Amino acid sequence: MTYSLTTPLYYVNAKPHLGSVYTTLACDALARFQRLEGEQVVFITGVDEHGQKIQRTAEGQSISPQDHCDRISALYTDQWDRWDISNDRFVRTTSDRHLPLVQDFFKRCEAAGHIRTGHQEGWYCVDCEEFKDDPADAESPDCPIHRKPLEWRDEENLFFCLSQFQERIEALIADPEFIAPTSRRREIENFVAGGLRDFSISRVNVSWGLPVPGHSGHTFYVWFDALLGYLTALLDDGGPVDLDRLAAVGWPASVHVIGKDILRFHAVYWPAMLMSAGLPVPKRVFGHGFLTREGQKMGKALGNVLDPDTLLERCGADAVRWYLLKDIQFGEDGDFQQQRFMDLVNNDLANTIGNLLNRTASMSRKWFNGSLPSISDNVKADHPLKKSTERTINQVRQSIPSLTFQNAAEAVLQLAIEANGYLNEQAPWSLMKQPGHEQKVGDDLYAVLDCCRVIGLLLQPLVPGLSSRILAQLNLHPCDGCWNSALSWGQLEPGGNLPKPEPVMQRLELESPL
Ligand code: MSP
């Protein structure tokens, strides 16, 4: 079975921002986890390149839309390289493979009787690429999200007959597995309960879009084309662009991870489009929350945008990943706070986890000829840290598939806290001074170092750089396939050489604001 997961396909109106980095890091953790669990993973990300927003951005810079898209798309691939994102595909909606797929998909919907022509009038937000219902100020309304004036549209378009899918969408969203977290379901239930209305899927005034076959002058509405990018990405495995191949390449998606603002498109419009084309719907749509910074919405106007490049250069990927995944409940809104970021990274990673490994490895080297001590069989079989380790392994394995990264990170940290507590209680540094306690000291150090090994392994999906530095201190490598055989208590080889201890996590000392 293939585990396929997607980030949204990001608009190329501007360079990547913290919101896109946030979603992509979370998906990366999930993808890495599923690979370690032995799944065949297809991790998809990419860019959404058509529509009026992009067309206008390019015009504003006096370059062609394609040149603009090429430039921003390259910034995305470069960004993901630098964050060491493990995506398997990067799809562009301007790619040659995408057009035939979109046209083929449309023809299926048309043949199924779900496309009609119609008149569309209403207030449109170009930044959202969406019609807005009932704006508060009917005279000169603004977009409630972008705070920019809405534009009046009045045109003949092609419509997708969403109204014909009312019962089927109701049944779909009633499945508790489909929309996650559950807190997001209510909003969609209300929307659907209000009655589904047909939505326009073509534009007559937007040249920067894919042509609708058989309807000259019409280009596809950007969302119709963008959602189909997920399918183009899956079919980009060297084989033909053929919708009938989808089941063999990982469709339906195991999960679409998106921001809460685009849940409606993914949980209502998209499944209906797929049903119309006779294709299965995604298994799950996860809508995460929005990030603010020090309590304020981030925006160019406020001058408080947190630049991912600065974050990466000054703090490193592991620190950012740990903070975002551990401090913010994925699914709820979260606030980026610099002091809290530093405290968390320094306390959890540098002090609790880093020092545990460092001091234990140093003692082992000093007292056991530079190598790992052995543990007596009876002590190993019944060690108090054995239970804790096994519990932590289970917690991580249960949390990450449901995207509760916070619980997974907390569980790993708790194991380190317990191991530190154990070490302090046993005080091998005192025992070592008394004759005849060498085996007991060896048992203790072995047990704690084996916890460090498991911590290193469990951190692999969350903070891969730190994970490999921890494992290297134990003369081990990250798992390069399934972690099943390594993920159990007491697998360290006694007697193995221990390299010279080095700090595995630099402390974050940010004197100026990021
Ligand atoms: N192009 C569409 C998606 C099409 S998917 C077939 C789009 N792109 S986007 O670039 O505007 O947004 C991508 C994602 O970034 C959205 O899921 C959005 O929720 C997320 N974020 C934008 N700002 C954000 C924060 N401040 N915090 C967290 N995520 C945010 O929508």
Boltz pocket constraint, residues with backbone or C-beta under 6 A from the ligand:
constraints:
  - pocket:
      binder: B
      contacts: [[A, 7], [A, 8], [A, 9], [A, 10], [A, 11], [A, 18], [A, 19], [A, 20], [A, 22], [A, 23], [A, 48], [A, 223], [A, 226], [A, 227], [A, 228], [A, 229], [A, 257], [A, 258], [A, 259], [A, 260], [A, 261], [A, 262], [A, 288], [A, 289], [A, 290], [A, 291], [A, 292], [A, 298]]
      max_distance: 6.0
